Amino acid sequence: MVDVQGTVADGFGPVRDAFAANFTRHGERGAAVVLYREGEKVVDLWGGTKTPDGADDFDGGEGSDGSEGPDGREESKSGHEPWTQDTAQVVRSVTKGVAAAVPLLLHQRGQLDLDGRVSAYWPEFKAAGKERVLVRHLLAHRTGVPVLDTPLTPDQAVDGISGPLAVAAQRPVWEPGTAHGYHAQTYSWLLGELVRRVTGRTIGRWIAEEIARPLGLDLWLGLPEEQRGRVGRIAAVEPPAAPASAGPRLRPKRSVAEAYQDPESLTRRAFAAITPVPDENDPAYLAAELPASGGVATAEALARFYAALIGPLPSARTLRSGGRLFAPATLTMARTEESAGPDQVLVVGTRFGLGYMLHGPACPLLGPGSFGHPGRGGSLAFADPEARIGFAYVANGMRRGVTADPRAQALVRAVRTSLATLEA
């Protein structure tokens, strides 16, 4: 039994129950979930260990594995340091949702035209048939550059130079703007270089100065060395065997399974844009500014971030728009559908606004107006303006899957149940 720590406000007991059940039903190792409602924190839970023991190698794409020895700090009975309230975690593609706020805020401030051509800000990008790519195409995964003909090594991926050069030279695999497909890794260099060209700052620095510090967020794109001790280690874990009474387990559709197995598919090539698979526990990776997958954050920081997007956030200071990041028009743009239907990379049908995944069968969120982003392997963060919710779940035990982890979905259902009871 895992000792779940933290608090829930009256009416949100189902979230605590679901969080605790994840450790027994779904093999959770270490995790946290935080929920803001109307700008106030109503759920703050954590449990498990910072190191997912019994972890296996993960061959699915964005991560690595490993084990962590004692470092002199208090340890749990299992021999691993317990997850605490201030434990931060690599959140993989949840980072995309944080990074997407940057171009939207730049547009809100009149510094970036979402309907302008990327090459107007980054002239080298117009090479190889990309001269008509718009900024909104980049945000909505319509650029046609989810793969690299020559993958980058892990060292090249984080050097700040090789990635932008590679995506600028890459020929699109479909005519930009005519289809969409998840830019799993290349989103890092596409978005990061665009922001650098517009602002003269790296995207990690911009987030630190314009979002994280004003909001008081333990959130980094480019982890400072002095914060390493707070970060949990990620590793792959297998779910526990389902009881016989649960019936047959669902398996991925044949087309999806085949896409992940075929080394020539856009699916495999997109996730293999960095080859070999980088070690996401490596300090060099944590220090890099990779907006596709390299963010480090606490669940508190992510939930607070999404609460601030839809605001107002009463406890936030020094923010523009009275404690709210997105003006109403920007919020509308963020969650207005830009891409929908068959995803050329993920194979299933997906929906995207400007940088954010939208509620749908492939990525169920709280309701039709929700917007946010999952991380491959488990983590999830989103906002729902109608319910006035900012939600975040982070975990260190990575499961196979991209958009709808059963642990995150159990928590989302519990939030839905809690709200329905409160509003009845």
VOMIKE-876961 format. One line per field, with one value per residue (C-alpha): x, y, z. Coordinates in steps of 0.5 Angstrom, whole numbers, plus 500, padded with zeros to 3 digits. Layout:
<sites>
px (X  ...)
py (Y  ...)
pz (Z  ...)
</sites>
This chain:
<sites>
px (500  503  502  498  500  497  490  483  478  471  468  474  475  474  480  484  481  483  490  491  488  493  498  495  491  496  503  504  511  511  507  503  496  494  488  486  479  477  484  485  488  483  487  494  497  503  506  511  518  522  526  521  524  524  524  525  529  524  524  519  522  523  526  531  532  536  536  538  543  542  544  544  537  531  529  523  522  523  530  528  527  520  516  515  511  516  519  520  519  521  514  516  511  507  512  509  503  508  512  506  504  510  508  501  503  508  502  498  504  504  511  509  504  501  499  506  511  516  521  519  523  527  530  533  527  524  529  526  519  518  517  509  509  506  507  500  502  508  504  498  503  502  509  510  517  516  522  529  532  539  537  541  545  543  549  547  540  542  547  542  545  544  537  535  540  537  529  531  534  529  524  517  514  507  505  505  498  495  495  497  502  505  512  514  521  522  517  523  528  522  519  525  529  522  522  530  529  523  525  533  532  532  525  527  530  523  519  523  523  516  512  515  518  512  508  512  513  518  518  524  526  533  534  539  544  542  535  537  536  529  528  525  528  524  524  519  515  510  503  501  497  490  485  482  475  477  477  481  486  485  490  492  489  493  495  497  502  504  506  510  514  516  522  520  514  513  511  518  522  518  520  527  529  534  538  540  534  537  538  532  536  542  544  546  539  536  540  538  532  528  521  518  520  525  521  522  516  512  505  503  507  503  496  498  500  494  490  494  492  485  485  485  490  489  495  499  503  507  503  500  492  491  494  492  496  492  487  480  482  488  485  480  485  489  483  480  481  486  488  483  482  488  494  500  505  500  496  489  485  488  485  490  489  495  500  495  491  484  479  477  477  485  486  480  480  475  470  469  473  479  486  493  498  499  506  508  508  503  504  498  496  490  485  478  475  468  469  475  480  487  489  496  499  506  509  516  514  513  508  507  503  502  496  491  495  490  492  491  484  482  484  480  474  475  475  469  465  467  465  458  457  459  454  448)
py (500  507  513  518  525  532  535  535  540  538  534  532  526  521  524  522  515  515  517  512  506  508  505  498  498  501  500  507  508  516  521  527  531  538  541  549  551  558  560  556  550  544  538  537  530  526  519  513  514  519  512  507  501  495  499  496  499  503  502  506  513  519  516  512  508  507  506  511  509  512  520  521  523  520  514  510  502  500  503  509  516  518  523  529  535  539  533  535  531  531  531  530  532  536  541  543  546  550  552  554  559  563  565  566  571  574  575  578  583  585  581  575  575  568  568  570  566  563  565  572  571  565  566  560  556  557  552  545  548  551  558  558  555  560  560  557  551  550  550  546  540  542  544  537  536  531  527  528  524  524  524  527  524  526  531  534  535  539  543  549  549  542  542  548  547  540  542  548  544  538  537  537  530  533  539  544  546  540  535  534  530  530  533  529  531  536  541  543  546  549  553  554  557  561  564  566  569  574  575  574  570  562  559  557  564  567  562  563  571  572  566  562  567  572  566  563  556  550  549  549  549  548  545  549  545  547  544  537  534  535  531  524  519  517  509  505  500  495  495  489  483  484  480  474  478  484  480  481  487  492  492  497  497  493  499  503  497  496  504  503  497  499  503  506  509  516  514  511  516  522  519  517  524  523  517  513  514  520  519  523  523  525  532  535  533  536  542  543  547  542  545  538  534  537  541  539  541  540  538  544  549  546  546  553  555  552  556  562  561  562  566  570  567  571  570  571  578  582  579  583  582  582  575  572  570  569  575  572  573  569  564  563  562  557  552  553  547  548  540  534  527  522  524  522  520  518  514  515  521  527  535  541  548  553  548  545  538  539  534  528  520  520  525  525  531  534  536  539  546  543  544  542  537  529  527  520  515  518  525  530  538  542  547  547  555  553  548  554  548  547  540  537  530  528  521  517  510  511  507  505  510  517  521  517  514  510  513  520  518  515  522  526  521  523  530  530  526  531  537  533  532  539  542  537)
pz (500  498  503  499  502  501  501  497  498  500  494  491  495  488  486  492  491  484  485  491  486  481  485  486  479  474  477  479  482  484  482  483  481  483  481  481  481  480  481  488  489  491  490  492  492  491  493  491  490  486  483  480  482  478  472  465  459  455  447  445  443  448  454  457  464  469  477  482  488  495  496  503  503  507  504  504  506  499  499  494  496  497  492  496  495  491  487  480  474  466  463  456  451  456  455  448  452  456  450  445  450  448  441  443  448  443  438  444  445  437  436  432  426  427  419  417  414  418  413  415  421  420  412  412  413  406  403  400  399  406  403  404  411  416  424  425  421  425  432  429  427  419  417  414  418  423  421  419  413  418  425  430  435  443  443  437  439  445  442  440  433  429  430  427  421  420  420  416  411  411  405  408  407  405  402  408  411  407  413  420  423  430  430  436  436  431  434  439  434  430  435  439  433  431  438  438  432  434  441  441  447  448  449  456  458  455  459  466  465  463  465  471  475  475  477  482  478  479  472  467  460  461  468  473  476  483  482  480  487  486  480  480  475  470  467  464  468  465  468  473  470  470  474  470  471  467  461  455  455  449  444  439  432  427  423  429  432  425  424  431  428  421  421  415  417  419  426  427  424  427  434  432  430  435  435  439  444  449  456  459  466  463  467  460  457  463  462  454  452  448  448  445  451  455  460  468  473  479  478  482  477  471  474  476  469  466  471  469  462  463  470  473  478  485  488  482  482  476  471  465  464  472  474  467  462  456  454  451  444  445  449  443  438  443  443  436  432  427  425  426  423  421  424  419  425  430  425  430  429  433  434  435  436  436  440  444  443  444  447  443  443  442  448  452  457  461  456  449  451  454  451  454  452  454  455  452  457  462  464  463  464  461  462  462  461  462  468  471  472  471  472  472  473  473  474  473  471  464  460  453  450  447  449  453  459  464  470  468  465  472  475  469  470  478  477  472  478  483  479  477  485  487  481  483)
</sites>
